[in-house]
Amino acid sequence: MSCGNHHETDCREVLAEVYLYLDLECAEGRRDLIKHHLEECRPCFREYGIEQEVKALVARCCGSERAPVELRERLRVKLRELVLETDSREYQTDGNPTD
């Protein structure tokens, strides 16, 4: 996903790391970059809001259970793959955005 505007941090990078940001699992400097991007990029902020709701729903359903580290890492990898796959679908074969 890209909003079409230039940002210090690319939209795809932000969305690939949104769960790390939500879980407070990324470095402080990276958190600051992501927070700044979300404040200036409406499409990413909207996506972040959706992710935040999903995380809250999972937390309510699972209570205080914590997934094993290996499972969380596999899920992160899969989510990054899905973000990249979605991004590649946004472009036509001529390289122009479809929206």
N, C-alpha and C positions, 0 to 999 in steps of 0.2 A: 504494500500500500504506500502510496505517496500522494501528498496533497498538491504537489506541483510547485510548491514554494521551496526556496532554498533555506535550509536550517543548518545550524552548527552540527547537529547530530541528525543523521538520516532517519526518516520515518520508519523504515524497515528495521533498523537497529533498535530503535526505541520499542517497537511492538514486539520484537523478538525477546527483549529483556524485561517486558512489563511484569511478568510474574516474579522475577528476581527483585524488581523494584517494590512490588507489593509485599513480598515476603521479607523485605529488608535484608536481602542476601547479596547485594552488590556493594562495591566499595563506595565510600562517601562521595568521592569525586564523580563517580559514574551516576550516583543518585542525583547529584546536583544537575548534571547535564540532562538527564532524563526529565527531571522535574521542570527545568527551564523549557525544554522542548514541549512538554505537555501543556505548559502555560501559554505558549505562543501558537500551537498547532491544534486547531479545533478538531479536525478529523481524528487525530491521534488521541486527543483527550476524550472524544466520544468513544473510541475503541477501548481506551483505558477504563472508562466507566463501565462498559460491558464486562470487561475482564474482572473488575473489582466486584461486580455483582455476582459473577460466577464463583469467585473465590469466597464471598460471603455465604452463598448458598451451600457450597461444599463444606464450609466450616460449620454451618448450622446442622447439616446432615451427619457429619462425621464426629461432631463433638470435639473432644480434646485429643483424638487419635492423631498420630503423626506418621506419615508414610515413611517407609525406609528410604535411606539416601539413594540407593540404586534405582528405586522406582521413580523418585522425584527427578533424577537425572535423565532417565529414559523418557519421561513425560516432557521435560524441557526440550530434549533433542527432537522429539516428535512434533512439539508445538512450533519449533523453529522451522522444521521441514514444511509444516503446513503453511506457515507465514510465507516462506519462499515460494511454495507452490501457488498460493493465492496471488502473490505479487506477479509471478510469471504469467498468470492468466489475465492480468490487467492490461497487458500489452498485446497489440496485434502483431502479426508477423513483420510488419514494416517498422516496428519499434515505437510507434506512437501510442500514447495512452488511449484506452477505450472510453474513458469518461471525460 
